[in-house]
């Protein structure tokens, strides 16, 4: 833990006793010297952040276990005084207690593709933001600006905004080409493109964000990662009847989709489902079957997104091309 130039380190033994606390420079040689100077079986943790991928690659082979933890779930770090030193001590205690939620790291073969995915996503976001500013300018002057017409050469008013837009669109196109070319080096890209509506860009984004499908034991874990899992709440689940403990027959309350997820993957599968619901094909038939059963369109599109995600994971894991038989209703 610490500022970009330094790292605060806390070493706790198996009994929970603080053995050492120090601040070291964020230099590879310094960090490795510190780690090599420690004895015993080492379990290491640090929070996901700017240096996390670099630190993981640097240290993973030199210790027994590395946990890159999710800072959003480290609620105990918010209690009491806040400092790098105290946070390092708390992280060490949480690691010892097994209370840290890990963030996946470990597929070095996809590192280049991951960087290209991040660049493409950032450029897409920046381009969308500038396009929104252009339309906001037209709306402020009560000028109709529906569709893509305001971005054409004939209707330009704010030249500096359009210069920024032109530059971003050029960079985005270049990033898209590099992303597709890099994704073709991975065998999974061709396999994923056999799933309807998973084109070259979506396949590349999947590989860059997921890295390997084998990190997910089942489709339910994958749904949670993609923000497509349903969160439920219940209480007073058991009661005594005639001296026997029995489960209460009460409905489970659904609180919506899980909030802690990868937003890019959620957008990917929801946009694929939206497109699939409007185009002819096997997914359209599946969607219409849900509507015929009385399901509301919004819930039907969500179910379709979950189905596409489940099929994608299955195709990727098994190394087999898409088969329309996977769209059987009972597997939804």
C-alpha positions as CSV (number, residue, x, y, z in Angstrom):
1,X,0.0,0.0,0.0
2,X,1.2,3.6,-0.5
3,X,2.0,6.5,-2.8
4,X,3.3,5.8,-6.3
5,X,6.9,6.4,-5.1
6,X,6.7,4.2,-1.9
7,X,5.0,1.1,-0.6
8,X,4.0,0.6,3.0
9,X,4.6,-3.0,4.1
10,X,3.4,-4.9,7.2
11,X,4.5,-8.4,8.0
12,X,2.3,-10.5,10.3
13,X,3.1,-14.0,11.4
14,X,0.7,-17.0,11.7
15,X,-0.2,-16.0,15.2
16,X,-1.2,-12.5,14.2
17,X,1.8,-10.8,15.7
18,X,3.2,-7.8,13.8
19,X,6.8,-8.9,12.9
20,X,7.9,-5.9,10.8
21,X,6.5,-2.7,9.4
22,X,8.4,-0.6,6.8
23,X,8.2,1.8,3.9
24,X,10.2,0.9,0.8
25,X,10.7,2.5,-2.6
26,X,8.6,1.3,-5.5
27,X,11.5,-0.1,-7.4
28,X,11.7,-3.8,-8.5
29,X,15.1,-4.4,-7.0
30,X,14.2,-2.9,-3.6
31,X,10.9,-4.8,-3.4
32,X,12.6,-8.1,-4.3
33,X,15.4,-7.6,-1.8
34,X,12.8,-7.0,0.9
35,X,10.9,-10.1,0.0
36,X,14.0,-12.3,-0.2
37,X,15.0,-11.1,3.2
38,X,11.9,-12.6,4.8
39,X,11.8,-16.2,6.1
40,X,9.1,-18.9,6.0
41,X,6.2,-19.4,3.7
42,X,5.1,-16.0,2.4
43,X,1.5,-15.0,1.6
44,X,1.2,-11.6,0.0
45,X,-1.6,-9.2,-0.7
46,X,-2.1,-5.7,-2.1
47,X,-5.0,-3.8,-3.5
48,X,-6.0,-3.7,-7.2
49,X,-4.7,-0.4,-8.6
50,X,-2.2,1.3,-10.9
51,X,0.7,-1.0,-10.0
52,X,-1.1,-4.2,-9.3
53,X,-0.4,-6.0,-12.6
54,X,3.3,-5.1,-12.4
55,X,3.6,-6.1,-8.8
56,X,1.8,-9.4,-9.5
57,X,4.2,-10.3,-12.3
58,X,7.1,-9.3,-10.2
59,X,6.2,-11.2,-7.1
60,X,4.0,-14.2,-8.1
61,X,6.9,-16.6,-8.6
62,X,8.8,-15.6,-5.4
63,X,6.1,-16.3,-2.8
64,X,3.6,-19.1,-2.0
65,X,0.5,-17.0,-2.7
66,X,-0.4,-13.6,-4.0
67,X,-3.9,-12.1,-3.5
68,X,-4.7,-9.0,-5.4
69,X,-7.7,-7.8,-3.4
70,X,-10.7,-5.8,-4.4
71,X,-10.6,-2.4,-2.6
72,X,-14.3,-2.0,-2.9
73,X,-14.9,-4.9,-0.5
74,X,-12.4,-4.0,2.1
75,X,-14.9,-2.3,4.4
76,X,-12.7,-2.8,7.5
77,X,-10.1,-0.4,6.1
78,X,-12.6,2.4,6.5
79,X,-12.8,2.0,10.2
80,X,-10.6,4.1,12.5
81,X,-7.7,6.3,11.3
82,X,-6.7,6.2,7.7
83,X,-3.1,6.0,6.6
84,X,-0.9,3.8,4.4
85,X,0.7,2.3,7.5
86,X,-2.5,1.3,9.2
87,X,-4.0,0.1,5.9
88,X,-1.1,-2.2,5.3
89,X,-1.5,-3.7,8.8
90,X,-5.3,-4.2,8.3
91,X,-4.7,-5.8,4.9
92,X,-2.2,-8.3,6.5
93,X,-4.8,-9.2,9.2
94,X,-7.6,-9.6,6.6
95,X,-5.3,-11.9,4.5
96,X,-4.5,-14.0,7.6
97,X,-8.2,-14.3,8.3
98,X,-9.1,-15.3,4.7
99,X,-11.5,-12.3,4.4
100,X,-10.1,-10.8,1.2
101,X,-12.0,-10.9,-2.2
102,X,-9.4,-11.6,-4.9
103,X,-9.1,-9.9,-8.3
104,X,-8.0,-12.3,-11.0
105,X,-4.5,-12.0,-12.3
106,X,-2.4,-14.6,-14.0
107,X,-2.8,-14.9,-17.8
108,X,0.4,-13.3,-19.1
109,X,-0.4,-14.4,-22.7
110,X,-3.2,-11.9,-22.9
111,X,-1.3,-8.9,-21.4
112,X,-0.9,-7.1,-24.8
113,X,-4.6,-7.6,-25.6
114,X,-5.7,-6.4,-22.2
115,X,-3.8,-3.1,-22.8
116,X,-5.3,-2.7,-26.2
117,X,-8.8,-3.4,-24.8
118,X,-8.3,-0.7,-22.2
119,X,-7.1,1.8,-24.8
120,X,-10.0,1.1,-27.1
121,X,-12.5,1.3,-24.3
122,X,-11.0,4.7,-23.1
123,X,-11.1,6.1,-26.7
124,X,-14.7,4.9,-27.2
125,X,-15.7,6.6,-23.9
126,X,-13.9,9.8,-24.8
127,X,-15.5,9.9,-28.3
128,X,-19.0,9.3,-26.9
129,X,-18.4,12.2,-24.4
130,X,-17.4,14.6,-27.1
131,X,-20.3,13.6,-29.3
132,X,-22.6,14.3,-26.4
133,X,-21.1,17.8,-26.1
134,X,-21.7,18.5,-29.7
135,X,-25.3,17.6,-29.4
136,X,-25.7,19.5,-26.2
137,X,-24.4,22.6,-28.1
138,X,-27.1,22.2,-30.8
139,X,-29.8,21.6,-28.2
140,X,-28.9,24.7,-26.3
141,X,-29.7,26.7,-29.5
142,X,-33.0,24.8,-30.1
143,X,-31.6,23.1,-33.2
144,X,-32.8,19.6,-34.1
145,X,-29.9,17.2,-33.8
146,X,-31.3,13.6,-33.9
147,X,-29.2,10.8,-35.3
148,X,-25.7,11.2,-36.8
149,X,-26.4,14.3,-38.9
150,X,-24.7,16.8,-36.5
151,X,-21.4,15.0,-36.9
152,X,-21.3,15.4,-40.7
153,X,-19.1,17.9,-42.5
154,X,-22.0,20.1,-43.6
155,X,-23.4,21.0,-40.2
156,X,-20.4,22.0,-38.1
157,X,-20.5,25.0,-35.8
158,X,-18.0,24.6,-33.0
159,X,-14.8,23.8,-34.9
160,X,-12.6,23.0,-31.8
161,X,-15.1,20.4,-30.6
162,X,-15.2,18.9,-34.1
163,X,-11.4,18.9,-34.3
164,X,-11.3,17.0,-31.0
165,X,-13.9,14.6,-32.3
166,X,-12.0,14.0,-35.6
167,X,-8.8,13.3,-33.7
168,X,-10.5,10.8,-31.3
169,X,-12.3,9.0,-34.1
170,X,-9.1,8.5,-36.0
171,X,-7.3,7.2,-32.8
172,X,-10.3,4.9,-32.1
173,X,-10.2,3.5,-35.6
174,X,-6.5,2.8,-35.2
175,X,-7.0,1.2,-31.8
176,X,-9.8,-0.9,-33.2
177,X,-7.5,-2.3,-36.0
178,X,-4.7,-3.1,-33.5
179,X,-7.2,-4.8,-31.2
180,X,-8.6,-7.0,-33.9
181,X,-5.1,-7.9,-35.2
182,X,-3.9,-8.8,-31.7
183,X,-7.0,-10.9,-31.0
184,X,-6.4,-13.1,-34.0
185,X,-3.3,-14.4,-32.3
186,X,-5.6,-16.1,-29.8
187,X,-7.4,-19.3,-30.9
188,X,-10.3,-18.4,-28.7
189,X,-11.2,-15.4,-30.9
190,X,-12.2,-17.6,-33.9
191,X,-14.2,-19.9,-31.6
192,X,-16.1,-17.0,-29.9
193,X,-17.0,-15.5,-33.2
194,X,-19.1,-18.6,-34.0
195,X,-21.6,-17.4,-31.4
196,X,-24.2,-15.1,-33.2
197,X,-23.6,-11.4,-32.6
198,X,-20.1,-11.9,-31.1
199,X,-18.1,-10.2,-33.8
200,X,-14.4,-9.5,-33.9
201,X,-14.6,-6.6,-31.4
202,X,-16.8,-8.3,-28.8
203,X,-14.6,-11.5,-29.1
204,X,-11.5,-9.4,-28.4
205,X,-13.1,-7.6,-25.5
206,X,-14.1,-10.9,-24.0
207,X,-10.6,-12.3,-24.2
208,X,-9.0,-9.1,-22.9
209,X,-11.4,-8.9,-19.9
210,X,-11.9,-12.5,-19.0
211,X,-8.5,-13.9,-20.1
212,X,-9.5,-17.5,-19.5
213,X,-12.9,-19.1,-19.0
214,X,-11.6,-21.7,-16.6
215,X,-11.5,-19.2,-13.8
216,X,-15.3,-19.7,-13.6
217,X,-16.6,-22.9,-12.2
218,X,-20.1,-22.4,-13.6
219,X,-22.2,-20.1,-15.6
220,X,-23.6,-18.6,-12.3
221,X,-20.1,-17.3,-11.4
222,X,-19.7,-15.9,-14.9
223,X,-23.1,-14.2,-14.6
224,X,-22.0,-12.5,-11.4
225,X,-18.8,-11.3,-13.0
226,X,-20.8,-9.9,-15.9
227,X,-23.4,-8.2,-13.7
228,X,-26.2,-10.6,-14.8
229,X,-26.7,-12.4,-11.5
230,X,-29.8,-11.8,-9.4
231,X,-29.2,-10.7,-5.8
232,X,-31.7,-12.0,-3.2
233,X,-32.5,-11.1,0.4
234,X,-34.1,-13.2,3.0
235,X,-34.3,-13.5,6.8
236,X,-36.0,-15.6,9.5
237,X,-35.5,-18.6,7.1
238,X,-36.1,-21.2,9.9
239,X,-38.5,-21.7,12.7
240,X,-39.6,-24.3,15.2
241,X,-42.7,-26.3,14.7
242,X,-43.6,-28.9,17.4
243,X,-40.1,-28.8,18.6
244,X,-38.6,-29.4,15.1
245,X,-36.5,-26.9,13.1
246,X,-38.1,-26.4,9.7
247,X,-37.5,-24.1,6.9
248,X,-40.0,-21.3,6.6
249,X,-42.1,-21.3,3.4
250,X,-41.7,-17.7,2.4
251,X,-40.7,-16.0,-0.9
252,X,-37.2,-14.9,-1.5
253,X,-37.0,-11.1,-2.3
254,X,-35.1,-10.2,-5.4
255,X,-33.1,-7.0,-5.1
256,X,-32.0,-6.7,-8.7
257,X,-28.7,-7.4,-10.5
258,X,-25.4,-7.6,-8.6
259,X,-23.6,-4.3,-8.5
260,X,-20.0,-5.5,-8.2
261,X,-19.2,-6.6,-11.7
262,X,-17.3,-5.8,-14.9
263,X,-19.2,-3.1,-16.6
264,X,-17.7,-3.7,-20.0
265,X,-19.0,-7.3,-20.1
266,X,-22.4,-6.3,-18.8
267,X,-22.7,-3.8,-21.7
268,X,-21.4,-6.3,-24.1
269,X,-24.0,-9.0,-23.4
270,X,-26.9,-6.6,-22.9
271,X,-26.2,-4.9,-26.2
272,X,-25.9,-8.3,-27.9
273,X,-29.2,-9.3,-26.4
274,X,-30.9,-6.1,-27.5
275,X,-29.6,-6.5,-31.1
276,X,-30.5,-10.2,-31.1
277,X,-34.1,-9.5,-30.0
278,X,-34.6,-7.4,-33.2
279,X,-32.8,-9.5,-35.8
280,X,-33.8,-12.8,-37.3
281,X,-31.9,-15.8,-36.0
282,X,-31.8,-18.4,-33.3
283,X,-31.6,-15.9,-30.5
284,X,-34.6,-14.0,-31.8
285,X,-36.6,-17.3,-31.7
286,X,-35.5,-17.9,-28.1
287,X,-36.6,-14.3,-27.2
288,X,-40.0,-14.6,-28.9
289,X,-40.5,-17.9,-27.0
290,X,-40.0,-16.1,-23.7
291,X,-42.5,-13.4,-24.8
292,X,-45.0,-16.1,-25.7
293,X,-44.9,-17.4,-22.2
294,X,-45.9,-14.0,-20.8
295,X,-42.5,-12.6,-19.8
296,X,-42.1,-8.9,-20.0
297,X,-39.8,-7.6,-22.8
298,X,-37.2,-6.2,-20.4
299,X,-37.0,-9.4,-18.4
300,X,-36.9,-11.4,-21.7
301,X,-33.9,-9.4,-22.9
302,X,-32.1,-10.0,-19.6
303,X,-32.8,-13.7,-19.8
304,X,-31.5,-13.7,-23.4
305,X,-28.3,-11.8,-22.2
306,X,-27.8,-14.5,-19.6
307,X,-28.3,-17.2,-22.2
308,X,-25.8,-15.7,-24.5
309,X,-23.3,-15.4,-21.7
310,X,-23.8,-19.0,-20.6
311,X,-23.4,-20.2,-24.2
312,X,-20.3,-18.1,-24.7
313,X,-18.7,-19.6,-21.5
314,X,-19.6,-23.1,-22.6
315,X,-18.3,-22.7,-26.2
316,X,-15.0,-21.2,-24.8
317,X,-14.5,-23.9,-22.2
318,X,-15.3,-26.8,-24.4
319,X,-13.5,-25.5,-27.4
320,X,-16.5,-26.3,-29.6
321,X,-18.3,-24.1,-32.0
322,X,-21.8,-22.7,-31.4
323,X,-24.7,-25.1,-31.7
324,X,-28.3,-23.9,-31.9
325,X,-29.3,-26.9,-29.7
326,X,-27.8,-24.9,-26.8
327,X,-30.8,-22.7,-26.9
328,X,-33.2,-25.2,-25.3
329,X,-35.5,-23.3,-22.9
330,X,-34.7,-25.6,-19.9
331,X,-31.1,-24.4,-20.0
332,X,-32.0,-20.7,-19.8
